Amino acid sequence: MENDNFYEKVYQIVRKIPCGKVTTYGIIAEYLGTRNSARIVGYAMKAAHALEGIPAHRVVNRNGMLTGKDHFFTPSLMRELLENEGIEIKNNRVVNFKDHIWRPESD
């Protein structure tokens, strides 16, 4: 299935996100050359929460919002994981978002 291959490409990128950094669905989509597929990246991340070794908590929306939080085992887990990595969260949003953003091309 074509989505399976795309999802694996997404997961390869997500595995590279450093501790204490986040990226967005759109940044991942753009890096993969499919700029308009941020929503598909979101679907991949929704499917990733039960997979081992994929730090899905490090992927947020373009405004730093924890839009994927409801797909974790508990609604607070995404926030807790990010806070454990030193990222401050307020009102389900990454504080100082621009300071924490990571882009694949910088790796």
Stockholm file with secondary structure:
# STOCKHOLM 1.0

chainA/1-107         MENDNFYEKVYQIVRKIPCGKVTTYGIIAEYLGTRNSARIVGYAMKAAHALEGIPAHRVVNRNGMLTGKDHFFTPSLMRELLENEGIEIKNNRVVNFKDHIWRPESD
#=GR chainA/1-107 SS CHHHHHHHHHHHHHTTCCTTCBEEHHHHHHHTTCTTCHHHHHHHHHHHTTSTTCCGGGEECTTSBCTTGGGSSSTTHHHHHHHHTTCCEETTEETTHHHHBCCGGGC
#=GC SS_cons         CHHHHHHHHHHHHHTTCCTTCBEEHHHHHHHTTCTTCHHHHHHHHHHHTTSTTCCGGGEECTTSBCTTGGGSSSTTHHHHHHHHTTCCEETTEETTHHHHBCCGGGC
//
